[in-house]
């Protein structure tokens, strides 16, 4: 390899003579040359230039890099300057800037070369440096188009400082300055002063510079390809609503082809065609004859806004079929027979993949994408689009944006439009590219921001929609309409809160359900649901506190019985559960389950199993499969304690819960505990591991953490310290991620005991207390004290 950038060096040769190395560089870049030409170029002052050349070539032939015959000389070797040149000319910009190691033939002694050769060296040096500068600027512009302005400014600085490059030309200053300014680079100020000394005024803000740099056509490669493939004599129509990028598309085609771009102009006759025809004298017939004789390919923008006289000539020109290509754009149907139709839809997620966040923010609507790329408020661009629509269309658009799932009929009812008005509004929105045929809003995020800036309108539209929706779907809209709620809305609002919270509990977020119910209207059913959410979240004291003012009905007592049992108040739990048995099916089911838990704690296993079976039957009658399986889970534990075969009992449960991964995982954890009781430790560990895998596969981190902690505890008592520690760490990580404070506290205290780490133990106690598990915290303190006493 011959290195020429940053100095002259032949890799692995130890050869250091500058002139022969420069000869190699010359032949590598320029190709084979006559020997006499080389002799006179390299040794113009020598007494015998041909002899000097012969000596140099002899040395290079020994190195195996140069060759010659009687008339020519050439080389066969890799050269970094040639690789750089090839990379840049092929558009491999990143590769090119990496290859540039410095100025060509840097450090070459002036005494070694004559004036003509020296001129060649300087020409190559400047040319390569200029090309490297341009590569940096191409990369900078690319980064700026994608909003990476700091990176763009850094690349512009490198372009400005390319070693070996001449000073920037006056026409290059604005581009480099704009890139530096957009990235708020300190070099921008110095470059501005340099420009002023040359009489060039550079100014503006960084925001304005960013806007200019982010402009440009994004996507549309398929549409561009279709237009570029237009056959001679063909007329193509580009259709799209306002803001769909028709103008940008035609400009891009013009830039790639040199076709004549004619924007629509109104006012004087033939205003649109004036740039094409120039001389407008002679009337329509004369102008038409002139148009037919021209061979200019045309890009006609915004047909509907064109002066009618130009339209008439173009329609007559179309019938004559001259051998030119014509692309016209408009919002509606083409006014002439077309050979191709290009429909402009919002940009796809794939087309915007190079601009992270653009699709989510804009929905691919080109006008909004342009604002996003320029760093302008998208709401402003959206407002400009909406102002061009009718009031009913704006109302429909905002109503659709407020809905999670679009429903045109529902919006029509909420806004109060008749069928004709609704059809017109939808047609306007479709032609503007703001919705699709199903009513889904493009750029919904921007639409919601726009609506939020108009709180009165937002509340009115939201209330109209909420009153028509099912309860669970209505709640987010009722929240937006809070200021306009009336007394007649309260029953539906209460139903909405209950449906919302019930779904949160069903999906495994009971604590969040309890928190969201604090803002619901006061009602006994809301209070009971909030208490139940606390109970499902393991916050038993908070649940009892929420029920403090509820009357002792059987339904309320059933839940209280559960809470009393969880808090260790067995007598109160027994009394409340027995009283709850006089209530309806749900109250009896919950009471039976609690009575079974009380019997299980007392060691009355047969009595417990019977109570759990009754609870399961009642839950079956209510159609609550989750709670039925939960009762059967408890029954399996009780049956195992009576002496029934553990594997058989739990196999029946696992079969029943085969479609419920969460309950299967819990059943496997319970099976592991029962196997531990029977000292079947390896089988117990296998059951915990299976529960862990099932929980992780279904994303249930709470169950995974519990299984991991139990596995760790089992290994702990077997003195398998490293394995136990690994399981405790996994349990801690899963519990933290799941927000499961109880299991987190257990795993931390178990790890503390295993490692003898009192600080970790204190952390476990703090976790328990902060989460309200004061009984667990007390147990942990007692365990830590006992450990300290054992340890002396």
KELOVO-954834 format. One record per residue (C-alpha): x, y, z; residue number from 1; residue in one letter. Coordinates in pm, whole numbers, plus 50000, padded with zeros to 5 digits. Example, Ala and Ser with C-alpha at 12.3 -4.5 7.8 and 13.67 -1.06 7.14 Angstrom:
# residues 2
     x     y     z   k r
 51230 49550 50780   1 a
 51367 49894 50714   2 s
//
This chain:
# residues 792
     x     y     z   k r
 50000 50000 50000   1 x
 50128 50343 49906   2 x
 50030 50607 50159   3 x
 50021 50962 50027   4 x
 49779 51139 50261   5 x
 49965 51307 50543   6 x
 50301 51213 50394   7 x
 50461 50967 50150   8 x
 50523 50612 50270   9 x
 50543 50268 50106  10 x
 50408 50019 50356  11 x
 50654 49753 50472  12 x
 50943 49870 50255  13 x
 51153 50100 50469  14 x
 51205 50301 50151  15 x
 51201 50677 50221  16 x
 51326 50859 49909  17 x
 51063 51127 49841  18 x
 51092 51171 49465  19 x
 51059 50800 49374  20 x
 50766 50775 49616  21 x
 50607 51079 49452  22 x
 50664 50909 49115  23 x
 50467 50609 49243  24 x
 50188 50841 49357  25 x
 50180 51017 49022  26 x
 50155 50692 48826  27 x
 49894 50552 49068  28 x
 49670 50857 49018  29 x
 49738 50942 48655  30 x
 49794 50597 48507  31 x
 50075 50483 48271  32 x
 50283 50763 48122  33 x
 50561 50791 47861  34 x
 50906 50760 48015  35 x
 51034 51077 47849  36 x
 50739 51277 47981  37 x
 50807 51148 48334  38 x
 51178 51221 48312  39 x
 51121 51581 48211  40 x
 50849 51633 48469  41 x
 51041 51488 48762  42 x
 51405 51579 48672  43 x
 51382 51894 48457  44 x
 51716 52029 48585  45 x
 51912 51701 48565  46 x
 52196 51661 48316  47 x
 52042 51333 48198  48 x
 51671 51317 48303  49 x
 51619 50975 48136  50 x
 51904 50827 48340  51 x
 51763 50972 48662  52 x
 51428 50814 48579  53 x
 51594 50481 48499  54 x
 51772 50477 48837  55 x
 51446 50553 49021  56 x
 51252 50288 48829  57 x
 51522 50030 48895  58 x
 51488 50085 49269  59 x
 51108 50066 49251  60 x
 51119 49749 49038  61 x
 51320 49579 49311  62 x
 51039 49664 49552  63 x
 50791 49499 49314  64 x
 50571 49806 49272  65 x
 50676 49972 48945  66 x
 50709 49842 48592  67 x
 50831 49978 48261  68 x
 50913 49894 47907  69 x
 51116 50093 47655  70 x
 50853 50367 47620  71 x
 50621 50367 47926  72 x
 50617 50325 48301  73 x
 50332 50214 48527  74 x
 50258 50082 48873  75 x
 50050 49804 49023  76 x
 49978 49881 49387  77 x
 49706 50009 49616  78 x
 49712 50379 49698  79 x
 49518 50557 49975  80 x
 49456 50867 49760  81 x
 49308 50651 49485  82 x
 49087 50466 49738  83 x
 48974 50802 49878  84 x
 48895 50933 49532  85 x
 48698 50619 49439  86 x
 48496 50627 49764  87 x
 48399 50991 49732  88 x
 48305 50968 49367  89 x
 48088 50665 49444  90 x
 47907 50860 49717  91 x
 48055 50655 50003  92 x
 48097 50966 50214  93 x
 48160 50805 50553  94 x
 48429 50579 50408  95 x
 48590 50873 50229  96 x
 48625 51097 50534  97 x
 48771 50803 50728  98 x
 49036 50748 50461  99 x
 49158 51108 50463 100 x
 49476 51107 50671 101 x
 49591 51456 50587 102 x
 49703 51670 50291 103 x
 49837 51488 49987 104 x
 50220 51454 49994 105 x
 50236 51662 50311 106 x
 50591 51762 50409 107 x
 50732 51718 50060 108 x
 51046 51932 50029 109 x
 51007 52206 49766 110 x
 51368 52142 49655 111 x
 51271 51791 49547 112 x
 51038 51900 49267 113 x
 51023 52146 48983 114 x
 50757 52408 48938 115 x
 50537 52201 48705 116 x
 50540 51897 48934 117 x
 50489 52120 49237 118 x
 50181 52266 49066 119 x
 50046 51915 49014 120 x
 50102 51828 49382 121 x
 49917 52141 49497 122 x
 49634 52078 49250 123 x
 49586 51720 49374 124 x
 49618 51830 49737 125 x
 49347 52097 49701 126 x
 49120 51880 49490 127 x
 49120 51590 49735 128 x
 49079 51824 50032 129 x
 48788 51998 49859 130 x
 48618 51665 49792 131 x
 48665 51564 50155 132 x
 48518 51898 50261 133 x
 48218 51835 50039 134 x
 48176 51488 50189 135 x
 48168 51638 50539 136 x
 47905 51888 50423 137 x
 47691 51617 50263 138 x
 47697 51423 50589 139 x
 47624 51743 50782 140 x
 47321 51823 50566 141 x
 47196 51466 50608 142 x
 47226 51490 50986 143 x
 47053 51829 50985 144 x
 46762 51698 50775 145 x
 46707 51440 51050 146 x
 46725 51699 51327 147 x
 47071 51601 51459 148 x
 47194 51961 51462 149 x
 47485 51924 51704 150 x
 47625 51643 51489 151 x
 47569 51851 51176 152 x
 47756 52146 51327 153 x
 48049 51924 51426 154 x
 48068 51792 51069 155 x
 48052 52148 50933 156 x
 48343 52243 51160 157 x
 48546 51953 51019 158 x
 48457 52067 50669 159 x
 48578 52418 50750 160 x
 48903 52288 50897 161 x
 48996 52016 50644 162 x
 49375 52016 50632 163 x
 49508 52107 50289 164 x
 49186 52267 50167 165 x
 49183 52627 50044 166 x
 48971 52889 50222 167 x
 48596 52866 50170 168 x
 48468 53028 49855 169 x
 48217 53312 49914 170 x
 47932 53098 49782 171 x
 48021 52821 50031 172 x
 48006 53045 50338 173 x
 47623 53052 50379 174 x
 47592 52674 50377 175 x
 47864 52617 50639 176 x
 47741 52910 50848 177 x
 47383 52779 50848 178 x
 47497 52435 50966 179 x
 47709 52585 51245 180 x
 47430 52823 51350 181 x
 47170 52545 51362 182 x
 47391 52352 51606 183 x
 47472 52672 51803 184 x
 47843 52611 51740 185 x
 48083 52887 51858 186 x
 48260 52884 51520 187 x
 47946 53039 51364 188 x
 48031 53379 51509 189 x
 48386 53373 51369 190 x
 48260 53265 51029 191 x
 48005 53546 51036 192 x
 48285 53799 51092 193 x
 48487 53644 50810 194 x
 48189 53679 50577 195 x
 48133 54044 50674 196 x
 48495 54122 50583 197 x
 48414 53987 50236 198 x
 48100 54200 50219 199 x
 47865 53906 50274 200 x
 47594 53950 50537 201 x
 47515 53628 50724 202 x
 47258 53637 50999 203 x
 46941 53482 51139 204 x
 46857 53268 51437 205 x
 46943 52908 51510 206 x
 46571 52826 51490 207 x
 46545 52974 51142 208 x
 46857 52786 51032 209 x
 46711 52462 51161 210 x
 46389 52526 50975 211 x
 46568 52574 50644 212 x
 46787 52269 50695 213 x
 46498 52039 50780 214 x
 46300 52138 50475 215 x
 46296 51905 50181 216 x
 46097 51618 50042 217 x
 46069 51320 50273 218 x
 45968 50981 50136 219 x
 45766 50967 49814 220 x
 46028 50755 49635 221 x
 45760 50534 49478 222 x
 45567 50835 49354 223 x
 45883 50995 49217 224 x
 45975 50672 49038 225 x
 45627 50659 48883 226 x
 45656 51015 48752 227 x
 46008 50966 48622 228 x
 45882 50665 48428 229 x
 45626 50877 48240 230 x
 45637 50790 47872 231 x
 45670 51046 47595 232 x
 45330 51185 47506 233 x
 45173 51074 47838 234 x
 44974 51297 48072 235 x
 44975 51202 48442 236 x
 44756 51338 48720 237 x
 44883 51375 49080 238 x
 44591 51390 49321 239 x
 44604 51495 49684 240 x
 44443 51730 49931 241 x
 44591 52053 50056 242 x
 44912 51992 50245 243 x
 44970 51646 50100 244 x
 45295 51754 49933 245 x
 45196 51793 49567 246 x
 45414 52101 49521 247 x
 45716 51947 49696 248 x
 45682 51637 49481 249 x
 45674 51834 49156 250 x
 45971 52045 49268 251 x
 46167 51728 49337 252 x
 46089 51590 48992 253 x
 46188 51921 48837 254 x
 46518 51912 49022 255 x
 46592 51561 48899 256 x
 46482 51606 48538 257 x
 46499 51970 48435 258 x
 46132 51963 48331 259 x
 45960 52303 48343 260 x
 45767 52364 48665 261 x
 45464 52591 48619 262 x
 45275 52690 48936 263 x
 44912 52791 48899 264 x
 44862 53164 48857 265 x
 44536 53350 48838 266 x
 44445 53701 48730 267 x
 44549 53795 48379 268 x
 44466 53556 48092 269 x
 44735 53293 48023 270 x
 44921 53392 48345 271 x
 45011 53030 48420 272 x
 45154 52960 48074 273 x
 45341 53289 48044 274 x
 45682 53141 48152 275 x
 45641 52876 47882 276 x
 45506 53086 47593 277 x
 45676 53419 47682 278 x
 45514 53612 47396 279 x
 45139 53614 47461 280 x
 45041 53806 47147 281 x
 44814 53663 46877 282 x
 44523 53510 47067 283 x
 44443 53153 47166 284 x
 44502 52988 46828 285 x
 44847 53144 46792 286 x
 44940 53048 47148 287 x
 44824 52691 47093 288 x
 45037 52660 46776 289 x
 45335 52790 46969 290 x
 45272 52543 47255 291 x
 45252 52248 47014 292 x
 45588 52339 46861 293 x
 45763 52356 47197 294 x
 45919 52035 47327 295 x
 45926 52129 47696 296 x
 45816 51861 47944 297 x
 45574 52023 48190 298 x
 45494 52002 48561 299 x
 45164 52185 48618 300 x
 45091 52257 48984 301 x
 44746 52313 49141 302 x
 44517 52287 48838 303 x
 44208 52422 49018 304 x
 44379 52754 49092 305 x
 44497 52803 48734 306 x
 44357 53082 48516 307 x
 44083 52944 48288 308 x
 44251 53061 47968 309 x
 44564 52853 48044 310 x
 44341 52557 48133 311 x
 44164 52582 47798 312 x
 44489 52585 47598 313 x
 44624 52288 47798 314 x
 44307 52087 47740 315 x
 44333 52152 47365 316 x
 44704 52066 47378 317 x
 44612 51736 47545 318 x
 44388 51643 47251 319 x
 44673 51709 47005 320 x
 44906 51467 47190 321 x
 45243 51639 47128 322 x
 45551 51426 47211 323 x
 45601 51577 47557 324 x
 45555 51450 47912 325 x
 45301 51637 48126 326 x
 45238 51595 48498 327 x
 44954 51798 48650 328 x
 44843 51811 49013 329 x
 44509 51886 49174 330 x
 44277 51802 49460 331 x
 43997 51634 49269 332 x
 43930 51429 48960 333 x
 44144 51505 48653 334 x
 43970 51727 48394 335 x
 44116 51531 48104 336 x
 44183 51169 48013 337 x
 44502 51059 48188 338 x
 44762 50794 48117 339 x
 44854 50759 48484 340 x
 44719 50856 48825 341 x
 44936 50909 49134 342 x
 44742 50931 49463 343 x
 44917 51110 49748 344 x
 44842 50951 50085 345 x
 44999 51040 50422 346 x
 45357 50922 50453 347 x
 45398 50576 50601 348 x
 45583 50480 50917 349 x
 45851 50320 50698 350 x
 45903 50638 50495 351 x
 45957 50833 50817 352 x
 46178 50568 50979 353 x
 46480 50799 50950 354 x
 46306 51064 51161 355 x
 46227 50904 51500 356 x
 45907 51040 51650 357 x
 45786 51208 51330 358 x
 45516 50954 51245 359 x
 45380 50943 51600 360 x
 45363 51323 51615 361 x
 45217 51386 51270 362 x
 45049 51071 51146 363 x
 45247 51117 50825 364 x
 45048 51420 50704 365 x
 45313 51596 50489 366 x
 45221 51950 50599 367 x
 45257 51845 50963 368 x
 45575 51649 50889 369 x
 45724 51961 50733 370 x
 45644 52166 51044 371 x
 45790 51892 51265 372 x
 46109 51879 51059 373 x
 46147 52256 51074 374 x
 46100 52255 51451 375 x
 45780 52458 51423 376 x
 45472 52396 51645 377 x
 45268 52125 51475 378 x
 44948 52272 51620 379 x
 45010 52591 51421 380 x
 45042 52397 51097 381 x
 44732 52196 51184 382 x
 44534 52510 51261 383 x
 44626 52651 50921 384 x
 44492 52331 50760 385 x
 44171 52335 50962 386 x
 44095 52700 50886 387 x
 44047 52604 50524 388 x
 43767 52361 50617 389 x
 43402 52417 50700 390 x
 43294 52440 51063 391 x
 43115 52100 51052 392 x
 43432 51939 50910 393 x
 43641 52086 51192 394 x
 43390 51958 51449 395 x
 43393 51609 51299 396 x
 43773 51605 51285 397 x
 43809 51700 51651 398 x
 43537 51457 51757 399 x
 43713 51171 51578 400 x
 44046 51273 51734 401 x
 43895 51249 52084 402 x
 43790 50887 52031 403 x
 44036 50603 52089 404 x
 43853 50406 51819 405 x
 43698 50614 51538 406 x
 43318 50597 51505 407 x
 43171 50821 51236 408 x
 42809 50757 51338 409 x
 42881 50837 51701 410 x
 43057 51163 51607 411 x
 42771 51260 51380 412 x
 42526 51217 51669 413 x
 42748 51407 51912 414 x
 42805 51699 51676 415 x
 42442 51703 51561 416 x
 42478 51681 51183 417 x
 42233 51538 50935 418 x
 42343 51274 50685 419 x
 42420 51522 50407 420 x
 42621 51754 50631 421 x
 42818 51460 50768 422 x
 42894 51327 50420 423 x
 43022 51668 50310 424 x
 43238 51703 50621 425 x
 43390 51357 50578 426 x
 43458 51424 50210 427 x
 43645 51745 50299 428 x
 43853 51565 50561 429 x
 43936 51282 50322 430 x
 44045 51518 50046 431 x
 44257 51714 50295 432 x
 44431 51392 50396 433 x
 44336 51436 50762 434 x
 44145 51108 50806 435 x
 44123 50770 50637 436 x
 43810 50598 50510 437 x
 43742 50449 50855 438 x
 43758 50789 51022 439 x
 44097 50736 51187 440 x
 44273 51070 51232 441 x
 44621 51114 51088 442 x
 44839 51306 51333 443 x
 44611 51238 51630 444 x
 44876 51350 51877 445 x
 44891 51693 51714 446 x
 44511 51704 51694 447 x
 44474 51635 52067 448 x
 44728 51908 52147 449 x
 44533 52147 51925 450 x
 44207 52057 52100 451 x
 44363 52088 52447 452 x
 44444 52453 52371 453 x
 44067 52513 52335 454 x
 43932 52385 52669 455 x
 43572 52500 52622 456 x
 43543 52332 52284 457 x
 43722 52023 52417 458 x
 43482 51993 52711 459 x
 43172 52039 52494 460 x
 43277 51782 52235 461 x
 43396 51536 52500 462 x
 43069 51555 52694 463 x
 42863 51499 52381 464 x
 43066 51188 52299 465 x
 43081 51055 52656 466 x
 42703 51057 52690 467 x
 42678 50823 52390 468 x
 42958 50581 52480 469 x
 42959 50269 52692 470 x
 43072 50339 53052 471 x
 43430 50212 53027 472 x
 43496 50403 52703 473 x
 43329 50717 52836 474 x
 43548 50785 53140 475 x
 43846 50955 52964 476 x
 43601 51187 52788 477 x
 43405 51262 53105 478 x
 43736 51368 53260 479 x
 43794 51612 52975 480 x
 43439 51746 53019 481 x
 43452 51783 53397 482 x
 43370 52156 53388 483 x
 43041 52099 53201 484 x
 42903 51797 53391 485 x
 42541 51816 53503 486 x
 42352 51624 53772 487 x
 42195 51404 53507 488 x
 42545 51287 53408 489 x
 42631 51147 53753 490 x
 42474 50799 53719 491 x
 42653 50736 53389 492 x
 42975 50884 53529 493 x
 42959 50650 53830 494 x
 42909 50354 53597 495 x
 43208 50471 53394 496 x
 43433 50481 53701 497 x
 43316 50138 53816 498 x
 43373 49985 53472 499 x
 43716 50149 53442 500 x
 43832 50040 53788 501 x
 43697 49687 53746 502 x
 43896 49651 53424 503 x
 44211 49784 53593 504 x
 44171 49523 53868 505 x
 44109 49250 53610 506 x
 44428 49347 53425 507 x
 44635 49333 53743 508 x
 44651 49701 53850 509 x
 44440 49713 54168 510 x
 44640 49986 54341 511 x
 44600 50215 54041 512 x
 44226 50138 54039 513 x
 44201 50245 54406 514 x
 44390 50567 54333 515 x
 44174 50659 54034 516 x
 43853 50597 54228 517 x
 43945 50876 54472 518 x
 43823 51129 54214 519 x
 43496 50943 54145 520 x
 43161 51076 54273 521 x
 43080 50960 54625 522 x
 42862 50650 54622 523 x
 42853 50328 54832 524 x
 42926 50108 54529 525 x
 43228 50323 54441 526 x
 43353 50304 54801 527 x
 43313 49925 54809 528 x
 43496 49887 54478 529 x
 43779 50107 54607 530 x
 43809 49892 54920 531 x
 43815 49580 54704 532 x
 44091 49732 54492 533 x
 44297 49797 54807 534 x
 44236 49437 54915 535 x
 44355 49299 54581 536 x
 44664 49520 54611 537 x
 44743 49374 54957 538 x
 44668 49704 55133 539 x
 44432 49558 55392 540 x
 44436 49839 55645 541 x
 44364 50095 55372 542 x
 44076 49877 55253 543 x
 43922 49865 55602 544 x
 43965 50240 55639 545 x
 43784 50296 55309 546 x
 43489 50087 55440 547 x
 43467 50268 55772 548 x
 43139 50444 55695 549 x
 42971 50165 55498 550 x
 42678 49984 55665 551 x
 42730 49620 55766 552 x
 42537 49455 55483 553 x
 42622 49091 55399 554 x
 42813 49207 55088 555 x
 43021 49451 55293 556 x
 43076 49200 55573 557 x
 43205 48942 55325 558 x
 43486 49175 55222 559 x
 43550 49280 55582 560 x
 43585 48914 55678 561 x
 43857 48874 55416 562 x
 44036 49184 55545 563 x
 44013 49079 55911 564 x
 44161 48742 55823 565 x
 44448 48901 55626 566 x
 44524 49124 55924 567 x
 44530 48830 56168 568 x
 44203 48920 56344 569 x
 44060 48567 56331 570 x
 43762 48609 56565 571 x
 43636 48920 56385 572 x
 43688 48746 56051 573 x
 43486 48442 56167 574 x
 43197 48656 56294 575 x
 43181 48874 55982 576 x
 43199 48575 55745 577 x
 42917 48389 55925 578 x
 42694 48698 55908 579 x
 42775 48739 55538 580 x
 42634 48391 55466 581 x
 42286 48544 55482 582 x
 42357 48755 55173 583 x
 42352 48691 54802 584 x
 42563 48448 54600 585 x
 42871 48671 54578 586 x
 42869 48749 54952 587 x
 42830 48379 55037 588 x
 43109 48278 54797 589 x
 43352 48525 54951 590 x
 43245 48431 55305 591 x
 43291 48058 55239 592 x
 43640 48123 55103 593 x
 43731 48319 55417 594 x
 43586 48049 55645 595 x
 43799 47797 55456 596 x
 44112 48008 55515 597 x
 44030 48034 55888 598 x
 43980 47657 55913 599 x
 44303 47598 55722 600 x
 44493 47819 55969 601 x
 44343 47619 56260 602 x
 44445 47287 56104 603 x
 44086 47180 56031 604 x
 44178 47068 55681 605 x
 43865 46871 55591 606 x
 43643 47158 55705 607 x
 43858 47400 55505 608 x
 43840 47186 55190 609 x
 43461 47168 55215 610 x
 43431 47547 55254 611 x
 43659 47606 54957 612 x
 43456 47366 54740 613 x
 43135 47550 54833 614 x
 43302 47882 54744 615 x
 43417 47741 54409 616 x
 43064 47623 54330 617 x
 42919 47965 54409 618 x
 43181 48142 54195 619 x
 43095 47902 53915 620 x
 42732 48009 53946 621 x
 42840 48370 53915 622 x
 43058 48296 53612 623 x
 43374 48429 53782 624 x
 43626 48173 53661 625 x
 43930 48342 53814 626 x
 43787 48340 54165 627 x
 43654 47985 54119 628 x
 44002 47864 54034 629 x
 44143 48063 54326 630 x
 43907 47878 54560 631 x
 44004 47545 54403 632 x
 44368 47639 54458 633 x
 44297 47683 54829 634 x
 44100 47357 54829 635 x
 44400 47174 54681 636 x
 44618 47294 54969 637 x
 44359 47177 55224 638 x
 44316 46840 55052 639 x
 44692 46788 55044 640 x
 44703 46858 55419 641 x
 44438 46588 55479 642 x
 44678 46333 55335 643 x
 44557 46309 54978 644 x
 44825 46256 54715 645 x
 44980 46598 54658 646 x
 45072 46540 54294 647 x
 44725 46410 54210 648 x
 44542 46692 54389 649 x
 44741 46964 54219 650 x
 44735 46789 53881 651 x
 44355 46824 53885 652 x
 44393 47194 53965 653 x
 44656 47251 53698 654 x
 44432 47082 53443 655 x
 44140 47308 53540 656 x
 44362 47617 53512 657 x
 44530 47524 53185 658 x
 44395 47838 53013 659 x
 44491 48070 53300 660 x
 44872 48106 53317 661 x
 44864 48328 53627 662 x
 44663 48077 53831 663 x
 44871 47788 53695 664 x
 45184 47966 53817 665 x
 45026 48020 54160 666 x
 44919 47655 54171 667 x
 45275 47543 54095 668 x
 45405 47769 54374 669 x
 45152 47618 54618 670 x
 45246 47268 54499 671 x
 45608 47350 54572 672 x
 45522 47456 54927 673 x
 45331 47133 54989 674 x
 45615 46924 54849 675 x
 45854 47111 55079 676 x
 45634 47018 55376 677 x
 45677 46656 55275 678 x
 46055 46704 55238 679 x
 46041 46632 54866 680 x
 46286 46914 54808 681 x
 46403 46845 54454 682 x
 46044 46805 54336 683 x
 45955 47128 54518 684 x
 46243 47313 54349 685 x
 46133 47181 54011 686 x
 45779 47308 54076 687 x
 45910 47656 54166 688 x
 46126 47662 53855 689 x
 45833 47562 53635 690 x
 45622 47837 53796 691 x
 45902 48088 53733 692 x
 45929 47996 53365 693 x
 45553 48012 53314 694 x
 45526 48350 53490 695 x
 45815 48500 53292 696 x
 45675 48367 52964 697 x
 45344 48546 53031 698 x
 45500 48863 53175 699 x
 45371 48806 53530 700 x
 45667 48942 53726 701 x
 45485 48927 54059 702 x
 45440 48549 54036 703 x
 45792 48511 53894 704 x
 45938 48699 54191 705 x
 45743 48483 54439 706 x
 45859 48161 54270 707 x
 46220 48283 54262 708 x
 46213 48381 54629 709 x
 46069 48042 54729 710 x
 46333 47863 54522 711 x
 46602 48072 54687 712 x
 46469 47993 55035 713 x
 46465 47621 54956 714 x
 46825 47629 54837 715 x
 46913 47846 55136 716 x
 46814 47580 55389 717 x
 47011 47325 55187 718 x
 47324 47543 55221 719 x
 47346 47582 54842 720 x
 47457 47938 54898 721 x
 47558 48055 54548 722 x
 47241 47914 54389 723 x
 47023 48067 54662 724 x
 47190 48406 54622 725 x
 47127 48400 54245 726 x
 46757 48326 54297 727 x
 46721 48598 54560 728 x
 46878 48851 54324 729 x
 46640 48750 54046 730 x
 46344 48778 54285 731 x
 46454 49125 54399 732 x
 46491 49247 54039 733 x
 46152 49106 53931 734 x
 45973 49239 54241 735 x
 46122 49585 54193 736 x
 46018 49593 53829 737 x
 45668 49472 53916 738 x
 45633 49716 54208 739 x
 45565 49419 54437 740 x
 45680 49552 54775 741 x
 45585 49247 54988 742 x
 45789 48996 54786 743 x
 46070 49251 54754 744 x
 46088 49284 55134 745 x
 46086 48905 55177 746 x
 46362 48848 54922 747 x
 46578 49128 55067 748 x
 46553 48992 55421 749 x
 46625 48638 55299 750 x
 46932 48761 55112 751 x
 47042 48958 55417 752 x
 47025 48645 55632 753 x
 47210 48439 55371 754 x
 47491 48697 55342 755 x
 47489 48811 55704 756 x
 47444 49169 55579 757 x
 47268 49385 55841 758 x
 47246 49686 55609 759 x
 47044 49486 55355 760 x
 46824 49367 55641 761 x
 46757 49727 55742 762 x
 46668 49805 55382 763 x
 46419 49514 55381 764 x
 46256 49646 55700 765 x
 46230 49995 55547 766 x
 46062 49852 55234 767 x
 45808 49671 55452 768 x
 45729 49979 55661 769 x
 45707 50213 55361 770 x
 45458 49977 55196 771 x
 45250 49949 55515 772 x
 45344 49587 55600 773 x
 45415 49661 55966 774 x
 45360 49303 56084 775 x
 45618 49179 55832 776 x
 45857 49454 55940 777 x
 45824 49340 56301 778 x
 45896 48980 56203 779 x
 46204 49094 56012 780 x
 46333 49288 56313 781 x
 46290 48980 56531 782 x
 46473 48763 56275 783 x
 46756 49015 56250 784 x
 46787 49032 56631 785 x
 46799 48652 56655 786 x
 47065 48642 56384 787 x
 47275 48901 56567 788 x
 47250 48703 56889 789 x
 47354 48381 56714 790 x
 47644 48561 56554 791 x
 47763 48688 56894 792 x
//
